[in-house]
Amino acid sequence: MVKLRMWVTIFFLMAGLNLLVFPAEGQDVQVLDENLMTSDPSTLSMLDSILEHNKHLEQRIVEKQQAIEESTSETEKNNLAAELERLDKMLSSSRQDFERIATGVDISLFTEKKEAPFNWKDELVSLIKPGIMELKQATQKARQKADLKEELSRYQELKPVAHQANENLMALIARTEDARLKERLEKLVPEWKGQERQLLSRLEITQMQLMEMESEEKSILETSQNSIKQFFKTRGLFLFVALIACIGIVLLLRVAYLFLIKRIPGYQSVYRPFHLRAMDLLYRVVSVLSALLAVILVFYLFEDWVLLSLAIIFLLGLAWTVKNTLPRFVHQSRLILNIGAVREGERLVYQGVPWLVKKINFFSVLENPDIGQTLRLPIEELMDLISRPFQKHEPWFPCRKNDWVILSDGTRGCVTSLSHEMVELVLRGGAKKVYQTSDFLGMNPLNLSVNFRIKIGFGISYNLQSIATGRVLEVLDTYLRERLVAEEYEDSLLNLRVEFAQAGSSSLDLVVIADFDGKMAPLYNRISRAIQRWCTDACTANDWEIPFPQLTVHKPAA
């Protein structure tokens, strides 16, 4: 039902646009060409023909009335009454044709109309009636011409039929010798003669009307030029004035609003207070209503009821749309007033990424400080979201551009591109790997660019059990520090510890824990390999045995 109303409204608007550019011709009273009415002999002969036809019809009416009085059969009286009624209508129509041709105007324009009782539905329809009548008037000549052609074709088909009927009657009268039959046939002659004369009269009238319409027709180019000229002189001018009035009202309200709003406390705040938001929303509503009222007022002052009716149709459609979308409009108004589920200065999650709500308006602004990206979203996108206050230490993204990360699938690379849609990594060697942001976050990225820790474990033989928790740890710590200095890693070293981890099944396990500054993240794997190498060198230098996994087999006693 809603779609039906929408298409009906669109139909009227498109039809109205057609009327604006090509207004209907002949909106005034249709008057026949004066020269044609005074100098064309065919008009006078036509009037004579109609008078003769009326005289014949009056004679037939008298005969039918006498026949009804003389008849004794009810069935025959009913048939004669129906025929009499038909003759009365024909006589009335013929008299109207005579008067119309004689005066050269449409006499129906002067007929008094009955005053209808008040009906609010009819009154509502009357508001849009000018537009509909204009559309009807625009196609009136085409419809009249089509009707006349159809009527002319019908009369041309009936003309030989009526003539053949009269010839058949005359032939039967000439051949019959029966007095009763001849008398009965002779009574039919006047009626069919009248039928033929009536057809000829109607045929001539129709041909005359068709010729008049064709003589008044203009070429399409001339009609279009005249229509366009008339449009810019009347409705084009009205539309231009309405547009200027609309723009003027909007600009005037805008200037007044800015002048007033800048003098209210809180205008310069990062997040505007409630009363400023309410004023902004009120300003927008008043601007729209004032612009619409200005357009309607212009059409009313110029007394262009077609444009006024089209404007009313537009307002009715707008009112119907607002009625159906009122709950959604209320929801959006609450968001704009910053009293909804999403509020400025709070944190929300959109497409899996946290965002800071910077501004809520018909187009809202979201920002992610870590990604360095700003989104401009229509307010409809915020209607199903929820924001919350946040703490300063909360991260907005696991990494930033140029950070080095390790993902759960083992991938290690430098982040070169970040957005809420894609994350691009450049691996060592220059290869690039792209993840959808949701997949990237699902792999729990480990950010190395802040600080990172390397833990290297290795084992020594049980032969060193007596010094494994003391001297071995001190010697290995000193050796590692010397190597870090020698290979210029000491400036980035934050912490170094060598600890005893556990007594394993085949070895005494030690662990080297080294913390580095984030700027060394690109060398993460190189440093890990270097620590392994330095531990091996320390064992070699101190003659410490590095055992391999052993299997002990116990044999039963002999």
N, C-alpha and C positions, 0 to 999 in steps of 0.2 A: 504493500500500500504506500509505503514511504517512497519507494522508487517510482511508483506511478505519479505521485504528486510532484516529485522532482522533475520527471520528464515533461509533465504538463507545464510546469513553470518555465523550463528551458524552451519549450515550444513557443510560449507567449513572448518570451524575451527575444527569440530569434525572429519571430514575426514582427515584433515591434521594431527591431533593428531594420528590417526590410522596409517598414513604413517610414522610418526616419529618413532613409536615403531616397526612396521612391514613393513619395506621398501620393495618395489616391487622387485621381483627376475627377473633375465633375462633382466636387463636394457641394457646390451650390445647386439651386433648383435647376433641373435640366429643362432648357428652353430650346425649341426647335429653331432652325435658321429662319430669320425674319424674311429674307428674300425668297426662300423656298415656300413659305406660307402665303406670300402675297403674289408671287409671279408664276408659280408652277401650276399649269392647268390641270395636272393630274390630281392635285389636292382637291380642287373643286369637283372634279368628276368623281373622285372617291367619296366625297361628302354626299353627292347626289346618289351614288350607288348605295351608300349606307341608309339614306332616307327611304329609298325604294325598298331596301331589304327590311327596314323597320315596319314599313307599311304592310308588307307581305306577312311579317310575323304577327302584327296586330290582327290582321284578317284571320290568320290561322288560329290565334287564341280565341277570337270570337266564335269560330266554327267549333272549336273543342268545347267551349262553354255550352253552346247550344246542344252539342252531341251528348254532353253529360246530363243536361236537363231532359233530353228525349229518351235516354237509355233507361231500360228497366232491369238490366243485369248489374249486380254489384261488382262482379269481376271486371266487366267492361268499364264501369264507372271508375274503378281503381286504376285501370290501365290508362283511361283518358285523363285522370287527375295527375298521374305521373308524367304523362306527355305534356299536359298543360304546365306543370311546374318546370319542366325542361325548357319549354318555349318562353316562359317568363324570364328564366335565367339568361337565355339567349338574347332576348329583347333588352334586358338590363345591361348585358355586356356590350351589345351593339350601340346602345345609347351612350355608354361611357366612351366607347371608341370614337363616336361622332364628336363628343365634347372634347376629348383629348386632342383629336386632329384639328378641330376648329380653333381651339385656344392655343395649341402648341405647348402645353405644359402638362405635367402629371397631376391630375386632379385629386389623386389620393393624398397629396401633400396637404390639402385643405380639409380633409375629413377630420372631424373632431374625434379624439380618442377618449375612451372611458377611463376615468380615474380609478386606478387599482387600489385596494386596501393596503395599508402599511405592512410590509414584511421585511424583517431585518436581513434575511438572506437575499431578498431582491435588492435591498439597499446596498448590500455589500457587493453584489454583482454589478450594480450601477456604477460603482467606483471604477471598475475595470472595463465597463461597457464601451467608453470611447475608443480604447485601443482595439477592442474586438470589432466595433463598427468600422473603424478605419481600415482594418484588415479586410473586412467584408466589402467595403467600398472600393478598395484597391483592385479587387477582382470582379467588380460588378459588371463592367462592360464586357469582359470576356465571357462571364456566365450568361449575360443577356444575349450576346451574339450566338453562343452555343445553343441556347434555348430557341432562339428565332430560327436558326438553321434546322434544328430538329423539327420544329413546328412546320416550317416550310416544306420539308421533306414529307411529312405526314399528309399535308394538304395536297401535295402533288400526287401522292399515291391514291388518295381518295377521290380526286377530281375525275379521272376516267371511270372509276367505279360508279359514281353518281350519274355521270353522263350515260353510261351503258344501261343503268337502271331505267332512266327516262326513255331511252330508245326502245328498250324491251317493252315498257308499258305502252308506248305509242304504237308499236308493232302489233301487240296483242289487241289493242282497241281497234286497229284497222282491220284485223282479220276476223274478229268475233262477230257473230250475228245474234248472239243471245243478248237481249236487252238488259236483263238483270246483271249479268256478268260485265257487260260494257259499262253500266252505271257504276258498279262497284270499282272497276278499274279506273274510271274517270275521277272518282273521289281520291284515288291515290296520287293522281298526277300533280295537283297543287303542292302536296306535301313533298314529293321528291324534286319537284322543280325548285321549291324553296330550299331544300337541302343543297342542291347544286349551286343555286345563287349564293347561299350562305358560304359554301366552300370557296367559290370564286372571290367573294368579298373578303373573307379571311385571308385567302392567298395573296390578294393584292395588298391588303394592309400589312401583312408580314413582309412581303417583298419591299414595300415602301420603307418600313422600319429598318430592315436590313441595309437598304441602300443608304439611308440617312446615317446609320452607324459607320458604314464603310467610308462614306464621304468625309466624316469627321475624324477618322483615324489618321495618326501621324506615324512617321517612320520611327523605328526603335532608337536610332541615333538622336533624332530630334527630341523624342520623349525623354531619353536619358539626360540630354543636355538641359532641357527645361526642368527636369526633376532635380538635378544637381544644383542648378541656379536657384531654384525655389528653396532647396534645402539650406543653402548657405544664407539665404535672405531671412529665413524663418527659424526652423528648428536647429540648424547649424549654429546660428547666432545664440539661440536660447541655451544650447548645450555648452557653448563657449563661455557664456556668462555664468552658467551654473558651475562650470569647472573653475573659473576664476574665483567665484564666491566660495567654493569648497576649499580651494588652496588658501585663500585669504583668511578664512575662519581658522583653519588649522595652524597657519603661521602666527596669527594673532594670539591664539591660545598658547602656542609654544613659547612665544616671547613673554607673555604674562606669567606662564608657569615658571620659566627659568628666572625671571625677575623676582618672583615670590620665593621660590625654593632656596635660592642662594642666601636668603636672609633668615632662614630657619636654622637653629642650632642643630649640629649633627650632619650638615650637608657634606663636610669634608671628611667624614669618618670613612674608614676602609669598608666597614660593614654598616650600611645605613640602618637607622632605627625604624621602628614599626610605623610611626606617624608619617615619615617621609615615603615609605613604601605605599602606605594607604593613599597618600596624596598623588603619587605617581600613577597608581591604578585608577584612581578617580579621574585624573587628567586624561588618561587614554580613553576611558568610557565616554566622558563628556566630549572629547574631540570627535569621536566617531558619530555620536548622536547629533552634534552640532553640524557636522559636515552634511549628514543626510537631510537634516531639517533645512539647511541652506539651499540644497538642491531642490527640494520640494517647494520651498517658498519662491524660488526663482520661476519654476514652472507655473506656479499658481498666479504670480503677478503678471506673467506674460499670457495667462489664460490659455495655455496649450494643454488641453485636457488629455491628449494622447500621451505626451511625455509624462504628465502627472499620473495617469493610470498605470503606465509602465513602471514608474517609480514606486507606486503603491504595491504593484505585483512583486517588485523586488523586495520591498519591506516585509510583505507577507511571507515570502520565501525565507527571508532572513530571520523573521520571528519564529517560523516553524523550525528552522535549523537550530536556533538558540534553545528552543523548547526541548529538543531531543538531546542536545549536548550540554544542558544545564549542569548535571552532576560533574561532568568533566571540567566545565568552566569553573565551578566552585573549587574543585581540587587544584586547578592551575592557579586560581586566585590565592589560595592558601599558601602555595609554594612561593608566589611572588611576594606575598606579605611576610615571608620567612617564618611562618607558623605551621608549616607542613612537616612531612616525614623527612625531607631533605632541607638543610639549613646552611646558610653561608658560614664559612669558617670551620666547617666540620669535615670529617673524612668519610668517604663512601667507596665502595668497590664497584667499578664499572668494567665489564669485559675481563674480569679476573685481576684487574690492576687497581691498587688504591689511588684515590684522587682527592685533592683538596678542593672544596667547593669555594671558588673565588667570588662568583657572582651568579645570582638567580634572576633571570628575566625571561622574556619570551625566547631569547637565545641566551643560554646560560654558559658560563665559563668554568671549566675544570682544569686543574693544574697538577702535574706531578713533578715535585722539585728534583727528584733523582734522575728521572728520565729526561727532564728538561723539555717537556712537551706540554702544550696547552690545547685543550679541546673546546670547540664551540658547538654546543648541543641545543636542539630545540627543546623547549620545556616538556614536551610530551615524553622525552626519553627519561626524565627524572621522576615520572609519576609512579613508577613501580619500584623505585629504589628507596633505601633508607640510609641516612647518614648518622654519624655518632661523633661526640667529642674525642679528641686524641691527645696523647702525651707527646712532649717534644722529642723524646728519645725513640719514638716509633719510626721504623724505617719505611720508606715509600717504595723501595725496590731493592732487591738483593745486591745490585751492582749499579755502577754508572759507566758512562762511556769511557773507554780506554782502561777499564779494570780487567784484571786477569782472573778467570774463574776455572774451577774444575767441576764438571757435572757428574752425576751419579753413573753415567755410562762410561766414565773415564776420559771424556773429552776435556782437554785443557786448551784455552785460547783467550785471546784478547777481544773484549767487546768493542766493536767498531760502529755499531748502529743499534739504537734502542727506540722502540715505540710500543704502543699498546697492542700492536698487531704482529710485529716481527722482531727478532733479536739475531744479529749477525755476529759470528765469531771468526776471527782470523787465527788459524793455528800456526805453530812454528813451521816455517818453510813457506808460508804465504797462502796455504789453502784456506778457503772460506767455507763456513758451515752456517746455515740459516735454520732457525727454529721458530715455530709459532710461539708467541709469548706464553700462552697457556702451557704448551709442552715444555718450554724452557723452565718455567717456574715449577713444573711437576718433577723436574730432575734435581731439585734441591741444590742450586748452584753454590759452591764454596768460593767465596771471594778472597783471593790472595793479596789484593792490592792494599789492604789495610795493614795487616801484619799476618805472618803465617808461621807455622811450626813444622819442623821436620823431625821425625822420630826414626832412628835407624837402630835395629837390633842385630847383634852378632854374638857368637858363643866362643868361649875358650875352654881348654881342656880341664878335666878334673885334677890334673897334676898341679894346677895353679890354685887349688882350693884354698890354701892357707893365706894367699895374698889377693884373692879375687875380689874381696870386699873392701880392700884398703889400698895397698900400693898400686895395684893394677889400675884402679879408677883414677888415682892421682896422676900417674904417668900418662895415661891415655888422655886425660883432660889437658895436661900441659902440651902434649904433642899436637892435639887438635887445634889449640889456640895458636901455636906456632905456625901451623899450616894455614890457618885462616888469615894470619897476618901476612904470610909469604904470598898468598894468592889474592890479597887485597879484598878480603871479605869482612875484615874486622869492623869497618865503619858501619856496616849494615847489620851487624850482629847485635841482638838485643839481650840474648841470654844463652848460656851454654852449660849443660849439665851432663855428667856421665854417671849413670846409676846402675846398681845391680838389679836385674829384673827378676830372675828366677833360676833355680837349679833344675835344668832340663834333664831329659832322659839320657842324653848323650853329651851334654855340655853345660857349662855354667854361662847363662845368658846375661849379657849386658845390654844397656840401651843408651843411645846418645840422643839427647833432646836439645835441639837448636832452634831458637826463635829469631826471625829476621824481619827487617823492615819491609813494608809492602813494595818498595821500589825494586826489590830483588825478585819480585814475582815472576818476571820472564825467565829467570834462571832457576826456577824451582827444581826441575829435574836434574839440572847440571850440579846443583849444590848437593842434592841427594846422592848422586853418584860419587861426588868428590868425598863426601863423608865416609862412604863405604870404602873408597880407596885409601883414605887416610887411616882408617881403623886397621885395614890389612897391613899397611906399611908399618904401623906401630907394633903390631904383633911380630912382624918379621924382624924389626929392629931390636926388639926385646926378647926374641927367641921364645915367643909364646905360641904354643901349639893351638891351631884351630881345628877342632875335631870334626869328623864327618859322622853322619848318623850310623850308629852301631846296633847290631842285633846280638843279644846274648842267648846262647843255647845251653840249657841245663840237661846233662846226661845222667841217667840213673846210675847209682853205684853198682859196680860189678859184683 
